[in-house]
Amino acid sequence: MKKVVRKWFVVPLIVVTVLVLVGCNGTPPAPPEPAATNTEAPTAEPTAMPTPIPPTATFTATPDLAATEAVLATQEAEELLKGITPVLNEVGVSPDRGSLGVVDDGPYFLVTRDYNGQAQKILADGQVFTNFVIHVDIKWKSTMGFAGCDVGFRGEEDLVRGAIYRMRAMRLSGLPAWDIEYWRYNSFQSNPLGEVKFSNAIDLKDGAVNTFIIVMDGKTATIYANGSRIGAATISQRESGVIGFYAWQDSGETSCEFSNIWVWELD
């Protein structure tokens, strides 16, 4: 805060003297020994005292936190939509259909070191979604050959034993494999695709980051990897549920990092 400097005006001594001599009638007395008779001194007009300039007022503003947060939220939403809208167009979804449901940059780091180990994380405290577009970046690392990172959807809140669909990105015999599977009681139940699929759109390298998009609309789940449509499946067992993330392996150590997450809820 700037210091306020008070300025005081100095009145010349002679002005003060004149004011003292003027008195009530405003006319100074004749000199004690006038040099000439019948000579009147001119009437002296009182010199006005300058009005001191008051100190500059200072105020401590009380911020309107609600308004500020609203503006920031609007600005952030506008910036987010600039990035989300082109992605929706690329996967054939109109931005006019629905609204932004969840934005979560993460990252969520899941790691397992156990034989047939698994780690999991639920999204948005278990918020339930029906039809949606989910975008997520997945970075994977593994010391063994058979491991992967999953995105679960339309699931029960118990990600381990509950019923849930899982889009699985995996390394299978050194190949970039993927699948959509229905799980329950922590066991495989069925494969809507009929078999495991393979796609060169998936970067298999250790430490690679892959961007996956799942469009869940009605009974159709369409999967995109790094901008390429890699397949679709019919989802019939569940109509809504939570979204979750998994890291799994047969042995060794596997980690999956989930980031840049957003969910667009479809009307």
Backbone as JSON, one array per atom type, in Angstrom:
{
  "sequence": "MKKVVRKWFVVPLIVVTVLVLVGCNGTPPAPPEPAATNTEAPTAEPTAMPTPIPPTATFTATPDLAATEAVLATQEAEELLKGITPVLNEVGVSPDRGSLGVVDDGPYFLVTRDYNGQAQKILADGQVFTNFVIHVDIKWKSTMGFAGCDVGFRGEEDLVRGAIYRMRAMRLSGLPAWDIEYWRYNSFQSNPLGEVKFSNAIDLKDGAVNTFIIVMDGKTATIYANGSRIGAATISQRESGVIGFYAWQDSGETSCEFSNIWVWELD",
  "N": [[0.85, -1.19, 0.0], [0.54, 2.21, -0.86], [2.17, 4.9, 0.79], [0.53, 7.64, 2.33], [1.1, 10.96, 1.71], [1.02, 13.89, 3.49], [0.46, 17.24, 2.65], [1.4, 20.37, 3.69], [0.61, 23.79, 3.63], [2.71, 26.55, 3.7], [2.39, 29.62, 5.14], [3.4, 32.81, 4.27], [5.26, 34.89, 6.48], [4.77, 37.64, 6.51], [2.18, 37.8, 5.56], [0.68, 36.71, 7.61], [1.19, 38.64, 9.55], [-0.08, 40.93, 8.53], [-2.73, 40.09, 8.67], [-3.13, 39.95, 11.42], [-2.94, 42.68, 12.11], [-5.05, 43.78, 10.82], [-7.55, 43.44, 12.12], [-10.93, 43.86, 13.28], [-12.37, 45.67, 11.6], [-11.04, 45.5, 9.25], [-9.2, 47.53, 8.43], [-5.96, 48.73, 8.56], [-4.19, 50.4, 11.33], [-3.0, 53.93, 11.33], [0.38, 54.87, 10.58], [2.74, 55.49, 13.29], [4.34, 57.85, 13.04], [3.53, 59.7, 10.68], [4.68, 60.41, 7.42], [3.5, 62.21, 5.73], [0.63, 64.34, 5.8], [-2.93, 63.71, 5.74], [-2.88, 61.43, 4.26], [-3.91, 58.36, 3.36], [-3.55, 55.03, 4.08], [-3.86, 52.45, 1.68], [-6.72, 50.44, 1.66], [-6.33, 47.3, 2.95], [-6.99, 44.16, 1.67], [-8.04, 41.25, 3.27], [-5.91, 38.51, 3.27], [-6.73, 35.46, 1.99], [-6.77, 32.53, 3.82], [-5.22, 29.61, 2.78], [-7.0, 26.63, 2.13], [-6.27, 23.73, 3.79], [-5.28, 20.73, 2.1], [-7.06, 17.84, 2.44], [-5.93, 14.68, 3.79], [-5.32, 12.02, 1.48], [-7.86, 9.7, 1.06], [-7.84, 6.3, 2.02], [-8.77, 2.94, 1.17], [-9.66, -0.32, 2.08], [-10.48, -2.81, 0.05], [-13.26, -5.01, 0.11], [-13.37, -8.1, -1.13], [-15.69, -9.5, -3.45], [-16.29, -12.56, -3.09], [-17.97, -14.55, -4.07], [-18.78, -13.52, -6.56], [-16.31, -13.33, -7.8], [-15.47, -16.02, -7.88], [-17.45, -16.97, -9.55], [-16.91, -15.66, -11.96], [-14.35, -16.66, -12.52], [-14.99, -19.36, -12.74], [-16.56, -19.29, -15.02], [-14.71, -18.37, -16.92], [-12.85, -20.48, -16.85], [-14.49, -22.57, -17.66], [-15.09, -21.75, -20.26], [-12.55, -21.93, -21.42], [-12.08, -24.66, -21.16], [-14.11, -25.7, -22.78], [-13.23, -24.9, -25.25], [-11.28, -26.74, -25.79], [-12.63, -29.16, -25.54], [-14.85, -29.19, -27.29], [-13.91, -29.6, -30.07], [-13.06, -32.26, -29.82], [-15.42, -33.64, -29.23], [-16.76, -33.2, -31.65], [-15.12, -34.7, -33.34], [-15.69, -37.29, -32.61], [-18.23, -37.56, -33.39], [-20.27, -36.39, -31.85], [-22.58, -33.95, -31.03], [-21.86, -30.78, -29.6], [-24.05, -29.47, -28.59], [-25.59, -31.32, -27.49], [-26.12, -32.29, -24.45], [-23.98, -31.79, -21.55], [-21.09, -30.61, -19.69], [-19.96, -32.88, -17.39], [-17.99, -33.88, -15.54], [-14.78, -32.74, -14.65], [-11.51, -33.58, -14.24], [-8.3, -33.36, -13.6], [-6.58, -35.09, -12.39], [-3.36, -36.3, -11.57], [-4.22, -39.84, -11.33], [-2.54, -42.32, -9.79], [-2.02, -45.6, -10.09], [-0.79, -48.62, -8.84], [0.41, -51.96, -8.89], [1.97, -54.73, -7.34], [1.65, -57.33, -6.9], [1.13, -60.89, -7.4], [-1.12, -61.63, -9.92], [-2.24, -59.18, -9.34], [-4.19, -56.22, -8.54], [-5.26, -52.83, -8.73], [-7.45, -50.12, -7.96], [-9.58, -47.26, -8.66], [-12.23, -45.09, -7.97], [-14.2, -42.76, -9.87], [-15.11, -39.35, -9.35], [-16.3, -39.6, -6.82], [-18.09, -41.71, -7.0], [-20.16, -40.91, -8.69], [-23.04, -41.37, -10.72], [-23.44, -42.34, -14.08], [-25.14, -42.38, -17.22], [-25.51, -42.14, -20.24], [-22.72, -41.01, -22.06], [-19.61, -39.27, -22.82], [-16.35, -40.14, -22.26], [-13.13, -38.96, -21.65], [-9.72, -39.75, -21.38], [-6.28, -39.73, -20.49], [-3.82, -42.21, -20.48], [-1.02, -43.41, -18.94], [1.28, -45.98, -19.06], [3.3, -48.44, -17.38], [5.27, -51.35, -17.1], [6.82, -54.3, -15.82], [6.49, -56.79, -16.76], [5.04, -59.03, -19.27], [2.22, -59.48, -19.55], [-0.12, -57.34, -18.81], [-2.08, -54.46, -17.86], [-4.23, -51.51, -18.26], [-7.33, -50.35, -17.22], [-10.54, -48.88, -18.03], [-13.37, -48.58, -16.27], [-16.95, -48.73, -16.57], [-20.47, -47.88, -16.28], [-20.87, -49.22, -13.87], [-21.23, -50.97, -10.68], [-20.82, -49.57, -7.39], [-18.88, -50.84, -5.86], [-15.91, -51.52, -6.98], [-14.44, -53.82, -7.15], [-15.89, -56.26, -6.58], [-18.34, -55.71, -7.6], [-20.73, -55.53, -10.34], [-19.64, -54.57, -13.56], [-18.65, -52.93, -16.59], [-15.64, -53.15, -18.45], [-13.29, -51.41, -20.25], [-10.47, -52.56, -21.64], [-7.1, -51.91, -21.92], [-4.3, -53.5, -22.99], [-1.21, -55.4, -22.75], [-0.51, -58.0, -24.59], [1.25, -60.78, -25.14], [3.22, -59.16, -26.26], [1.8, -57.59, -27.99], [-0.34, -54.83, -28.96], [-3.15, -54.93, -27.41], [-6.75, -54.83, -26.93], [-9.95, -54.67, -25.28], [-13.45, -55.13, -24.5], [-15.04, -55.97, -21.61], [-17.33, -57.76, -19.5], [-17.58, -57.75, -16.07], [-17.98, -59.39, -12.91], [-18.15, -60.06, -9.41], [-15.42, -59.89, -9.23], [-14.54, -61.34, -11.39], [-14.21, -62.46, -14.75], [-17.0, -62.29, -16.93], [-18.29, -62.04, -19.48], [-17.75, -61.3, -22.99], [-18.49, -58.7, -24.88], [-17.47, -58.06, -27.38], [-16.78, -60.42, -28.45], [-14.2, -61.4, -28.86], [-10.74, -60.78, -28.01], [-9.32, -57.78, -29.23], [-6.96, -56.19, -31.52], [-4.89, -53.33, -32.05], [-3.0, -51.08, -33.89], [-3.11, -48.45, -33.3], [-2.73, -48.08, -30.65], [-0.17, -47.24, -28.46], [2.39, -49.22, -27.56], [4.74, -49.02, -26.12], [6.81, -49.01, -23.18], [6.03, -46.72, -20.68], [4.63, -45.12, -22.39], [2.05, -42.77, -23.38], [-1.35, -43.01, -23.84], [-4.29, -41.83, -25.35], [-7.58, -42.32, -24.6], [-10.98, -42.58, -25.63], [-14.28, -43.09, -24.72], [-17.4, -43.53, -26.02], [-20.43, -43.78, -24.76], [-23.52, -44.61, -25.61], [-26.81, -45.12, -25.38], [-27.14, -48.45, -26.06], [-24.72, -48.84, -27.17], [-21.25, -48.92, -27.1], [-18.56, -47.12, -28.1], [-15.17, -47.11, -28.99], [-12.25, -45.14, -28.94], [-8.83, -44.67, -29.75], [-6.13, -42.67, -29.34], [-7.12, -40.85, -31.24], [-8.13, -42.48, -33.23], [-10.81, -44.51, -34.34], [-11.37, -47.57, -32.91], [-13.13, -49.61, -32.5], [-16.4, -51.06, -31.6], [-19.04, -52.03, -29.34], [-21.93, -53.88, -28.2], [-23.72, -53.04, -25.38], [-25.49, -54.51, -22.91], [-26.12, -55.42, -20.37], [-26.13, -53.58, -18.26], [-27.54, -50.35, -17.53], [-26.69, -47.96, -16.45], [-24.28, -46.4, -14.22], [-21.25, -46.23, -12.17], [-18.0, -44.76, -12.91], [-14.74, -46.01, -13.2], [-11.19, -46.68, -12.57], [-8.51, -48.94, -13.37], [-5.54, -50.8, -12.58], [-3.65, -53.61, -13.5], [-2.11, -56.91, -13.49], [-0.25, -59.97, -14.28], [2.08, -60.71, -12.98], [5.11, -59.37, -11.46], [5.6, -55.88, -11.69], [3.32, -53.29, -12.18], [2.22, -50.14, -13.32], [-0.27, -47.62, -13.69], [-1.16, -44.51, -14.88], [-3.61, -42.14, -14.68], [-4.94, -39.35, -16.26], [-5.93, -35.93, -17.24], [-8.78, -35.97, -17.43], [-12.11, -35.96, -18.45], [-15.69, -35.87, -18.46], [-18.42, -35.91, -20.54], [-21.74, -35.5, -20.26], [-24.41, -37.01, -21.88], [-27.56, -35.97, -23.17]],
  "CA": [[0.0, 0.0, 0.0], [1.32, 3.43, -0.92], [2.04, 5.81, 1.92], [-0.15, 8.9, 2.03], [1.94, 12.09, 2.11], [0.2, 15.06, 3.76], [1.13, 18.46, 2.23], [0.96, 21.53, 4.45], [0.98, 25.02, 2.96], [3.37, 27.5, 4.6], [1.92, 30.99, 4.88], [4.49, 33.76, 4.51], [5.16, 35.6, 7.75], [4.22, 38.98, 6.34], [0.74, 37.68, 5.41], [0.13, 36.51, 8.95], [1.28, 39.93, 10.25], [-1.14, 41.79, 8.04], [-4.01, 39.62, 9.18], [-3.22, 40.33, 12.84], [-3.13, 44.12, 12.21], [-6.29, 44.23, 10.2], [-8.59, 43.57, 13.14], [-12.31, 43.56, 12.92], [-12.9, 46.47, 10.5], [-10.31, 45.23, 8.01], [-8.34, 48.64, 8.02], [-4.82, 48.81, 9.48], [-3.99, 51.74, 11.93], [-2.01, 54.82, 10.67], [1.73, 54.76, 11.14], [2.93, 56.4, 14.43], [4.89, 59.13, 12.59], [3.3, 59.73, 9.22], [5.56, 61.3, 6.65], [2.68, 63.25, 5.11], [-0.73, 64.37, 6.33], [-4.05, 63.39, 4.84], [-2.55, 60.29, 3.39], [-4.47, 57.12, 3.89], [-3.02, 53.78, 3.5], [-4.9, 51.7, 0.96], [-7.37, 49.36, 2.41], [-5.75, 45.99, 2.62], [-7.93, 43.06, 1.69], [-7.47, 40.1, 3.97], [-5.42, 37.4, 2.43], [-7.45, 34.24, 2.35], [-5.95, 31.37, 4.23], [-5.47, 28.44, 1.92], [-7.62, 25.48, 2.8], [-5.38, 22.56, 3.69], [-5.8, 19.59, 1.35], [-7.18, 16.71, 3.36], [-5.18, 13.49, 3.36], [-6.01, 11.14, 0.55], [-8.51, 8.6, 1.75], [-7.46, 4.96, 1.58], [-9.81, 1.97, 1.47], [-9.34, -1.74, 1.88], [-11.65, -3.38, -0.62], [-13.73, -6.33, 0.52], [-13.68, -8.77, -2.4], [-16.92, -10.28, -3.6], [-15.75, -13.87, -3.4], [-18.92, -15.3, -4.9], [-18.7, -13.02, -7.93], [-15.0, -13.7, -8.34], [-15.49, -17.44, -8.22], [-18.34, -17.17, -10.71], [-16.18, -15.22, -13.16], [-13.29, -17.62, -12.78], [-15.61, -20.59, -13.22], [-16.99, -19.06, -16.4], [-13.52, -18.32, -17.76], [-12.3, -21.81, -16.94], [-15.4, -23.37, -18.49], [-14.91, -21.35, -21.65], [-11.29, -22.48, -21.9], [-12.26, -26.09, -21.29], [-14.96, -26.0, -23.93], [-12.43, -24.72, -26.47], [-10.57, -27.99, -26.05], [-13.53, -30.3, -25.56], [-15.74, -29.16, -28.44], [-13.37, -30.3, -31.24], [-13.02, -33.7, -29.56], [-16.79, -34.13, -29.41], [-17.05, -33.22, -33.09], [-14.36, -35.78, -33.96], [-16.32, -38.59, -32.31], [-19.6, -37.52, -33.88], [-21.22, -35.95, -30.83], [-22.81, -32.51, -31.08], [-21.7, -30.11, -28.3], [-25.36, -29.03, -28.12], [-26.25, -32.45, -26.84], [-25.56, -32.6, -23.14], [-23.19, -30.79, -20.83], [-19.9, -31.1, -19.02], [-20.31, -33.5, -16.12], [-16.85, -33.98, -14.63], [-13.44, -32.4, -15.11], [-10.58, -34.01, -13.2], [-6.98, -33.52, -14.22], [-5.8, -36.14, -11.74], [-3.38, -37.68, -12.05], [-4.41, -40.94, -10.41], [-1.43, -43.24, -10.01], [-2.34, -46.91, -9.55], [0.33, -49.55, -9.0], [0.27, -53.27, -8.26], [3.21, -55.52, -7.32], [1.27, -58.68, -6.48], [0.77, -61.87, -8.41], [-2.52, -61.39, -10.28], [-2.64, -58.03, -8.55], [-5.08, -55.22, -9.12], [-5.54, -51.62, -7.96], [-8.6, -49.46, -8.59], [-9.94, -45.93, -8.18], [-13.51, -44.65, -8.49], [-14.19, -41.37, -10.32], [-16.16, -38.41, -8.92], [-16.97, -40.09, -5.61], [-19.16, -42.64, -7.31], [-21.26, -40.32, -9.44], [-23.62, -42.32, -11.67], [-23.6, -41.85, -15.45], [-25.9, -43.26, -18.12], [-24.9, -41.94, -21.55], [-21.63, -40.06, -21.81], [-18.31, -39.38, -23.5], [-15.27, -39.98, -21.31], [-11.79, -38.77, -22.22], [-8.69, -39.97, -20.37], [-4.93, -40.08, -20.9], [-3.3, -43.3, -19.65], [0.42, -43.72, -19.07], [1.5, -47.28, -18.44], [4.63, -49.03, -17.23], [5.18, -52.71, -16.59], [8.04, -55.1, -15.92], [6.14, -58.09, -17.32], [4.39, -58.97, -20.56], [0.76, -59.46, -19.55], [-0.57, -56.33, -17.85], [-2.88, -53.46, -18.55], [-4.93, -50.43, -17.58], [-8.74, -50.43, -17.61], [-11.53, -47.87, -17.68], [-14.64, -49.23, -15.99], [-18.1, -47.85, -16.74], [-21.78, -48.47, -15.97], [-20.58, -50.22, -12.86], [-21.63, -50.81, -9.29], [-19.83, -48.76, -6.67], [-17.8, -51.74, -5.47], [-15.2, -51.77, -8.23], [-13.8, -55.14, -7.13], [-16.85, -57.37, -6.66], [-19.56, -55.29, -8.25], [-20.88, -55.7, -11.79], [-19.11, -53.41, -14.26], [-17.99, -53.12, -17.88], [-14.26, -52.67, -18.42], [-12.52, -51.26, -21.48], [-9.15, -53.0, -21.21], [-5.94, -51.7, -22.77], [-3.39, -54.5, -22.42], [-0.09, -55.95, -23.5], [-0.74, -59.45, -24.68], [2.31, -61.39, -25.96], [3.94, -58.12, -26.98], [0.93, -56.94, -28.95], [-1.24, -53.82, -28.38], [-4.48, -55.52, -27.42], [-7.78, -54.14, -26.17], [-11.15, -55.48, -25.16], [-14.52, -54.68, -23.6], [-15.44, -57.16, -20.89], [-18.28, -57.6, -18.4], [-17.03, -58.41, -14.89], [-18.78, -59.43, -11.69], [-17.48, -60.84, -8.37], [-13.99, -59.83, -9.58], [-14.28, -62.4, -12.36], [-14.69, -62.25, -16.11], [-18.3, -62.88, -17.19], [-18.57, -62.16, -20.91], [-17.02, -60.4, -23.87], [-19.42, -58.21, -25.92], [-16.79, -58.02, -28.68], [-16.61, -61.78, -28.94], [-12.81, -61.79, -28.72], [-9.79, -59.68, -27.8], [-8.95, -57.1, -30.47], [-5.64, -55.59, -31.56], [-4.89, -52.08, -32.82], [-1.73, -50.35, -33.93], [-3.31, -47.09, -32.79], [-2.3, -48.08, -29.25], [1.28, -47.21, -28.3], [2.72, -50.29, -26.63], [6.02, -48.81, -25.45], [6.8, -48.77, -21.75], [6.03, -45.28, -20.41], [3.85, -44.39, -23.4], [0.77, -42.19, -22.98], [-2.4, -43.22, -24.82], [-5.55, -41.13, -25.09], [-8.75, -43.15, -24.91], [-12.3, -41.97, -25.54], [-15.39, -44.04, -24.78], [-18.72, -42.93, -26.23], [-21.46, -44.72, -24.32], [-24.77, -44.0, -26.05], [-27.8, -46.2, -25.47], [-26.52, -49.75, -25.83], [-23.5, -48.93, -27.97], [-20.01, -48.34, -26.59], [-17.58, -46.96, -29.17], [-13.86, -46.86, -28.39], [-11.24, -44.43, -29.74], [-7.49, -44.65, -29.18], [-5.23, -41.69, -29.98], [-7.79, -40.22, -32.38], [-8.63, -43.47, -34.2], [-11.88, -45.39, -33.89], [-10.83, -48.92, -32.96], [-14.18, -50.61, -32.46], [-17.62, -50.79, -30.84], [-19.69, -53.22, -28.81], [-23.27, -53.7, -27.65], [-23.74, -53.15, -23.92], [-26.88, -54.83, -22.61], [-26.32, -55.89, -19.0], [-26.37, -52.48, -17.33], [-27.93, -49.11, -18.2], [-26.02, -46.82, -15.84], [-23.38, -46.78, -13.13], [-20.08, -45.4, -11.89], [-16.8, -44.89, -13.75], [-13.57, -46.29, -12.38], [-9.93, -46.99, -13.25], [-7.84, -50.13, -12.85], [-4.23, -51.28, -13.01], [-3.61, -55.04, -13.2], [-1.0, -57.66, -14.08], [-0.15, -61.34, -13.8], [3.21, -60.75, -12.04], [6.04, -58.25, -11.63], [5.08, -54.59, -11.2], [2.65, -52.51, -13.22], [1.61, -48.88, -12.88], [-1.1, -46.9, -14.65], [-1.42, -43.13, -14.46], [-4.79, -41.62, -15.38], [-4.96, -37.89, -16.15], [-6.66, -35.2, -18.27], [-10.05, -36.7, -17.46], [-13.39, -35.24, -18.45], [-16.89, -36.63, -18.85], [-19.5, -35.12, -21.12], [-22.99, -36.25, -20.1], [-25.31, -36.88, -23.01], [-28.99, -35.91, -22.87]],
  "C": [[0.88, 1.23, 0.0], [1.1, 4.26, 0.32], [1.36, 7.09, 1.47], [0.69, 10.03, 2.56], [1.05, 13.3, 2.29], [1.02, 16.31, 3.43], [0.56, 19.63, 3.01], [1.48, 22.79, 3.76], [1.54, 26.0, 3.98], [2.94, 28.9, 4.22], [3.04, 31.95, 5.18], [4.2, 34.59, 5.76], [4.49, 36.94, 7.59], [2.72, 38.93, 6.19], [0.08, 37.51, 6.75], [0.11, 37.82, 9.71], [0.16, 40.85, 9.83], [-2.48, 41.39, 8.61], [-4.19, 40.0, 10.64], [-3.55, 41.8, 12.98], [-4.48, 44.57, 11.69], [-7.4, 44.41, 11.21], [-9.96, 43.32, 12.58], [-12.78, 44.35, 11.72], [-12.13, 46.31, 9.22], [-9.42, 46.35, 7.6], [-7.19, 48.76, 9.01], [-4.7, 50.22, 10.05], [-2.94, 52.53, 11.19], [-0.66, 54.64, 11.32], [1.88, 55.76, 12.27], [3.45, 57.76, 14.01], [4.71, 59.21, 11.08], [4.19, 60.74, 8.55], [4.77, 62.41, 6.01], [1.29, 63.18, 5.68], [-1.73, 64.04, 5.25], [-3.71, 62.28, 3.84], [-3.07, 59.02, 4.04], [-3.82, 55.91, 3.21], [-4.14, 53.05, 2.79], [-5.45, 50.58, 1.82], [-6.82, 48.01, 1.97], [-6.82, 44.9, 2.72], [-7.3, 41.86, 2.38], [-7.05, 39.01, 2.99], [-6.08, 36.11, 2.88], [-6.47, 33.14, 2.73], [-6.24, 30.19, 3.32], [-6.05, 27.29, 2.73], [-6.71, 24.27, 2.67], [-6.06, 21.42, 2.94], [-5.88, 18.4, 2.3], [-6.36, 15.53, 2.87], [-6.01, 12.63, 2.43], [-6.58, 9.95, 1.28], [-8.03, 7.27, 1.17], [-8.52, 3.97, 2.03], [-9.25, 0.58, 1.25], [-10.58, -2.41, 1.31], [-11.99, -4.75, -0.04], [-14.15, -7.08, -0.73], [-14.99, -9.52, -2.34], [-16.5, -11.68, -4.05], [-16.68, -14.66, -4.31], [-18.83, -14.86, -6.36], [-17.39, -13.41, -8.58], [-14.97, -15.15, -8.76], [-16.36, -17.71, -9.43], [-17.63, -16.79, -12.0], [-15.1, -16.23, -13.53], [-13.87, -18.92, -13.33], [-16.03, -20.45, -14.67], [-15.79, -19.06, -17.34], [-12.93, -19.71, -17.94], [-13.18, -22.7, -17.82], [-15.23, -23.05, -19.96], [-13.63, -21.94, -22.23], [-11.4, -23.99, -22.09], [-13.06, -26.45, -22.54], [-14.2, -25.82, -25.25], [-11.68, -25.99, -26.82], [-11.49, -29.19, -26.21], [-14.38, -30.35, -26.83], [-15.17, -29.84, -29.68], [-13.33, -31.82, -31.05], [-14.4, -34.32, -29.74], [-17.15, -34.22, -30.89], [-16.35, -34.39, -33.78], [-15.0, -37.14, -33.73], [-17.81, -38.58, -32.65], [-20.65, -37.14, -32.88], [-21.35, -34.44, -30.91], [-22.62, -31.9, -29.69], [-23.02, -29.6, -27.73], [-26.1, -30.14, -27.38], [-25.55, -32.76, -25.51], [-24.75, -31.47, -22.55], [-22.01, -31.45, -20.14], [-20.26, -31.62, -17.64], [-19.2, -33.51, -15.1], [-15.6, -33.5, -15.35], [-12.49, -32.74, -13.98], [-9.23, -34.27, -13.85], [-6.18, -34.67, -13.61], [-4.43, -35.6, -11.34], [-3.66, -38.68, -10.93], [-3.39, -42.02, -10.76], [-1.77, -44.55, -9.31], [-1.2, -47.87, -9.84], [0.01, -50.86, -8.29], [1.58, -54.05, -8.42], [2.93, -56.99, -6.99], [1.03, -59.59, -7.67], [-0.74, -61.76, -8.66], [-3.09, -60.19, -9.51], [-3.51, -57.04, -9.31], [-5.2, -54.04, -8.17], [-6.64, -50.87, -8.69], [-8.89, -48.13, -7.91], [-11.26, -45.52, -8.82], [-13.44, -43.17, -8.86], [-15.36, -40.6, -9.72], [-16.99, -38.94, -7.76], [-18.17, -40.97, -5.91], [-20.35, -42.04, -8.03], [-21.73, -41.29, -10.53], [-23.82, -41.64, -13.02], [-24.36, -42.88, -16.28], [-25.28, -43.22, -19.51], [-23.88, -40.81, -21.45], [-20.51, -40.24, -22.83], [-17.26, -39.18, -22.42], [-13.93, -39.93, -22.05], [-10.77, -38.97, -21.12], [-7.36, -40.29, -21.04], [-4.4, -41.14, -19.93], [-1.83, -43.52, -19.97], [0.67, -45.04, -18.36], [2.96, -47.69, -18.43], [4.45, -50.42, -16.64], [6.5, -53.43, -16.77], [7.76, -56.46, -16.55], [5.32, -57.91, -18.6], [2.89, -58.82, -20.52], [0.28, -58.54, -18.42], [-1.4, -55.32, -18.61], [-3.53, -52.46, -17.63], [-6.36, -50.4, -18.12], [-9.49, -49.16, -17.24], [-12.85, -48.6, -17.49], [-15.8, -48.24, -16.13], [-19.39, -48.63, -16.56], [-21.63, -49.55, -14.9], [-21.24, -49.95, -11.53], [-20.49, -50.15, -8.53], [-18.66, -49.58, -6.15], [-17.06, -52.17, -6.73], [-14.55, -53.15, -8.29], [-14.83, -56.24, -7.37], [-18.14, -56.98, -7.38], [-19.55, -55.55, -9.75], [-20.42, -54.42, -12.49], [-18.57, -53.84, -15.63], [-16.59, -52.5, -17.8], [-13.69, -52.62, -19.83], [-11.06, -51.5, -21.08], [-8.1, -52.71, -22.28], [-4.82, -52.57, -22.19], [-2.23, -54.82, -23.35], [-0.24, -57.47, -23.47], [0.26, -60.04, -25.67], [3.0, -60.35, -26.83], [3.12, -57.4, -28.01], [0.02, -55.92, -28.25], [-2.69, -54.29, -28.46], [-5.46, -54.64, -26.64], [-9.05, -54.99, -26.19], [-12.2, -54.7, -24.37], [-15.07, -55.94, -22.94], [-16.44, -56.81, -19.79], [-17.77, -58.43, -17.23], [-18.04, -58.36, -13.75], [-18.09, -60.39, -10.7], [-15.98, -60.95, -8.65], [-13.6, -60.94, -10.55], [-14.87, -62.02, -13.71], [-16.01, -62.98, -16.31], [-18.55, -63.09, -18.69], [-17.79, -61.1, -21.68], [-17.97, -59.93, -24.98], [-18.78, -58.14, -27.3], [-16.65, -59.41, -29.29], [-15.19, -62.29, -28.78], [-11.95, -60.54, -28.46], [-9.39, -59.11, -29.16], [-7.54, -56.52, -30.36], [-5.69, -54.33, -32.43], [-3.53, -51.41, -32.73], [-1.87, -48.89, -33.5], [-2.86, -46.96, -31.35], [-0.78, -48.16, -29.2], [1.66, -48.19, -27.18], [3.94, -50.0, -25.76], [5.84, -48.54, -23.96], [6.93, -47.27, -21.48], [5.24, -44.46, -21.41], [2.55, -43.87, -22.8], [-0.22, -42.39, -24.12], [-3.66, -42.48, -24.39], [-6.71, -41.99, -25.55], [-10.02, -42.32, -24.74], [-13.32, -43.09, -25.65], [-16.67, -43.23, -24.96], [-19.75, -43.99, -25.89], [-22.82, -44.09, -24.59], [-25.8, -45.11, -26.26], [-27.17, -47.53, -25.11], [-25.22, -49.93, -26.59], [-22.35, -48.2, -27.29], [-18.99, -48.32, -27.72], [-16.27, -46.49, -28.57], [-12.94, -46.19, -29.41], [-9.92, -44.46, -28.99], [-6.62, -43.7, -29.99], [-5.82, -41.13, -31.28], [-8.35, -41.17, -33.4], [-9.75, -44.3, -33.58], [-11.4, -46.82, -34.03], [-11.91, -49.99, -32.83], [-15.36, -50.2, -31.6], [-18.22, -52.1, -30.39], [-21.07, -52.87, -28.28], [-23.24, -54.0, -26.16], [-25.19, -53.36, -23.49], [-27.15, -55.18, -21.15], [-26.68, -54.77, -18.03], [-26.65, -51.19, -18.1], [-27.24, -47.88, -17.64], [-25.1, -47.31, -14.74], [-22.19, -45.85, -13.02], [-19.0, -45.64, -12.94], [-15.62, -45.1, -12.82], [-12.36, -46.64, -13.22], [-9.24, -48.16, -12.55], [-6.41, -50.23, -13.39], [-4.15, -52.75, -12.62], [-2.44, -55.7, -13.92], [-1.08, -59.12, -13.63], [0.99, -61.48, -12.8], [4.11, -59.54, -12.31], [5.5, -56.99, -10.98], [4.51, -53.81, -12.37], [2.06, -51.25, -12.61], [0.84, -48.26, -14.04], [-1.39, -45.52, -14.08], [-2.54, -42.55, -15.32], [-4.86, -40.1, -15.17], [-5.78, -37.28, -17.29], [-8.03, -35.84, -18.51], [-11.21, -35.71, -17.55], [-14.5, -36.15, -18.95], [-17.95, -35.66, -19.33], [-20.78, -35.96, -21.03], [-23.92, -35.95, -21.27], [-26.76, -36.84, -22.54], [-29.7, -37.16, -23.36]]
}
